[in-house]
């Protein structure tokens, strides 16, 4: 929630308390993010290496409508 949706730690804490009835501190959310970051470090390195070696690196493109015509955002 804090990384993908950019929700502040205190709002995440409020959500866990209000909706799930689980006490969770903002510090715990930070620590969970830190643990995930550390555990994914090797995976991130491998992905970057594999992408750099790849002949083609696919990236998602988003379309927008401008004046009734479709255009791609890259």
N, C-alpha and C positions, 0 to 999 in steps of 0.2 A: 504494500500500500504506500509506503513512504518512497520507494524507489520508482515504481512504474507510474503511480498516480500523483506523486509529489505531495502526499498528504502529510502535514506536520505531525510530529511525534505525539504531541498532546491530543490532537484529534483522534489519532489511532488509539491512544489510551482511553479516551472517552468512548469510542466505539466498542472496544472490548468490554468496558465496564457496563455500558448501557444495553448493548445487544446480546452479549455473550455471558454477562455476569462473571467476568474473569478480571481480577485485578492485574493490571500490567502497568509498569512505570514507563515513562519516556526513556529512561536509561536502559530498560530491558529491550525496548525496540531498537535503540542504538546498538546494543550489544549483539542482538540477533542479526542486524545488518552487517556488523563487523565480522561475525562468525561466517556468514554466507560469503562475504567478500574474500576472506582468507581461504575458505574451502574451495572456492571457484577460481582461485588464482591460476592454477595449473591448466584448468580447462580453458580459461581465457587466453593463455599463452598459446595453447595448441590451436585454438580456433584462429587466432591471428596468423600463426605460421601457415596453417592450411589455406587460409584465404589468400595470403601473399603468394603461395605456390600455384594457386588455381588459375587456369586460363580465363575463366569467367567467374565474376563475383556478382551473383544476383542480389539486387536490392529492391525492396518494395517501392512502388511508385504510387503516388496519390493523385487522383484526378480531380480537377475543379472545373466548374462551368463558368465561362466568361463570355458574356454576350450571346448565350445560347449555344456556344461551341465548347466541346470538351478539350481540355488541355492537361498535360501531365506536369506534375511538380516532381522534380528530381532532387 
